[in-house]
Amino acid sequence: MSNVLGFDFGTKYIGVAIAPLLTKNARALTVIARKNKKHDWQLITDLISKWQPAVLVVGKPLTLDGREQKLSQLAAKFAKQLHGRFNLPVFEEDERLTSMQATAIIKSANYKGNKKAMVDKIAAQLILQSWLNDNDRI
């Protein structure tokens, strides 16, 4: 069964979510810490080896009015690097307000653990689910 991996790119953390193409139900998977503004390519490689995704989705951080910002360019660069390293199709998905939605979900669940890590994972899940909902052809 093929999967899709989704990424919520951030300057300190990258949230990761997974969805089987059969069910198209995204779930939060993990968080990758970025050290010294560098990606942990070994951990990303391990995730791709384990889950064998057919497609990768990277959140595109836009301003509320839809304009690109510095983080948009960094996320696009990350998306290009993913494609270059793994030769998989990589799509970008508008991620406006996903972190706020994720924070609200965590708050309503009364979550007590590392909230920042959980926000990033849930944001990745929301980004991936949005992409899946908009892409019925997959």
VMD Tcl script that draws the C-alpha trace (Angstrom):
set ca {
  {0.00 0.00 0.00}
  {1.35 3.40 -0.90}
  {1.60 6.26 1.52}
  {1.93 10.01 1.43}
  {4.23 11.83 3.86}
  {3.42 15.41 4.80}
  {5.83 17.95 6.28}
  {5.21 21.12 8.29}
  {8.49 22.94 7.71}
  {9.71 25.24 10.46}
  {12.96 26.88 11.45}
  {13.32 24.74 14.61}
  {11.17 21.70 13.91}
  {9.66 19.82 10.99}
  {6.38 18.11 11.78}
  {5.69 14.91 9.87}
  {2.39 13.18 9.10}
  {1.49 10.02 7.20}
  {-1.54 8.91 5.22}
  {-2.20 5.68 3.35}
  {-3.43 6.44 -0.16}
  {-6.09 3.77 0.29}
  {-7.88 5.53 3.18}
  {-6.62 9.10 2.69}
  {-6.75 9.66 6.46}
  {-3.75 11.62 7.68}
  {-2.31 11.12 11.14}
  {0.46 12.88 13.00}
  {3.68 10.87 12.94}
  {6.70 12.61 14.46}
  {8.74 15.79 14.77}
  {12.25 16.28 13.44}
  {14.37 18.79 15.34}
  {16.50 21.04 13.16}
  {19.90 21.67 14.69}
  {21.86 24.74 13.61}
  {19.28 25.35 10.86}
  {20.15 22.00 9.28}
  {17.80 19.16 8.35}
  {18.32 15.72 9.81}
  {18.57 14.02 6.43}
  {19.31 10.65 8.01}
  {16.07 10.71 9.97}
  {14.13 11.85 6.89}
  {15.77 9.06 4.86}
  {14.81 6.55 7.56}
  {11.18 7.74 7.49}
  {11.03 7.48 3.71}
  {12.61 4.01 3.80}
  {10.18 2.83 6.46}
  {6.95 4.29 5.02}
  {7.78 4.06 1.28}
  {5.72 7.11 0.27}
  {4.62 7.58 -3.33}
  {4.23 11.33 -2.80}
  {5.56 14.01 -0.44}
  {3.65 17.14 0.60}
  {5.30 20.22 2.13}
  {3.31 22.99 3.77}
  {3.75 26.38 2.14}
  {3.68 29.11 4.80}
  {1.94 32.15 3.36}
  {0.84 35.37 5.02}
  {-2.86 35.66 5.83}
  {-3.41 37.61 2.62}
  {-1.69 34.88 0.57}
  {1.69 36.47 0.00}
  {4.97 34.60 0.22}
  {7.36 35.34 3.05}
  {10.91 34.31 3.93}
  {9.71 31.04 5.46}
  {7.82 30.30 2.20}
  {11.11 30.39 0.33}
  {12.82 28.15 2.90}
  {9.96 25.63 2.70}
  {10.14 25.68 -1.12}
  {13.88 25.03 -0.93}
  {13.23 22.11 1.44}
  {10.63 20.74 -1.03}
  {13.17 20.93 -3.88}
  {15.79 19.19 -1.74}
  {13.33 16.39 -0.93}
  {12.63 15.91 -4.62}
  {16.32 15.98 -5.49}
  {17.33 13.49 -2.80}
  {14.47 11.01 -3.09}
  {13.22 11.48 -6.67}
  {9.61 11.51 -5.49}
  {6.86 13.90 -6.54}
  {6.70 16.77 -4.05}
  {3.69 19.06 -3.78}
  {3.31 22.25 -1.79}
  {0.11 22.92 0.14}
  {-1.10 26.20 1.62}
  {-0.67 25.89 5.38}
  {-2.23 29.15 6.56}
  {-3.65 28.87 10.07}
  {-2.73 25.20 10.55}
  {-0.55 25.95 13.57}
  {-3.40 27.91 15.14}
  {-5.80 25.03 14.43}
  {-3.31 22.55 15.86}
  {-2.89 24.67 19.01}
  {-6.67 24.77 19.47}
  {-6.88 20.99 19.07}
  {-4.19 20.48 21.70}
  {-5.81 22.93 24.08}
  {-9.22 21.28 23.76}
  {-7.62 17.86 24.39}
  {-5.90 19.19 27.54}
  {-2.58 17.78 26.30}
  {0.19 17.91 28.93}
  {3.32 16.87 26.98}
  {5.66 18.86 24.71}
  {3.10 21.17 23.15}
  {5.45 22.61 20.50}
  {6.30 19.18 19.14}
  {2.64 18.18 19.18}
  {1.62 21.40 17.37}
  {4.09 20.67 14.57}
  {2.91 17.06 14.15}
  {-0.75 18.04 14.12}
  {-0.06 20.94 11.73}
  {1.62 18.42 9.38}
  {-1.47 16.22 9.69}
  {-3.77 19.15 8.84}
  {-1.61 20.15 5.85}
  {-1.55 16.59 4.54}
  {-5.28 16.07 5.07}
  {-6.03 19.33 3.23}
  {-3.89 18.21 0.29}
  {-5.56 14.80 0.21}
  {-9.03 16.37 0.32}
  {-8.14 18.64 -2.62}
  {-6.56 15.88 -4.72}
  {-9.16 13.24 -5.49}
  {-7.17 12.08 -8.52}
  {-4.51 10.49 -6.29}
}
mol new
graphics top color blue
foreach p $ca { graphics top sphere $p radius 0.5 }
foreach p [lrange $ca 0 end-1] q [lrange $ca 1 end] { graphics top cylinder $p $q radius 0.2 }
display resetview
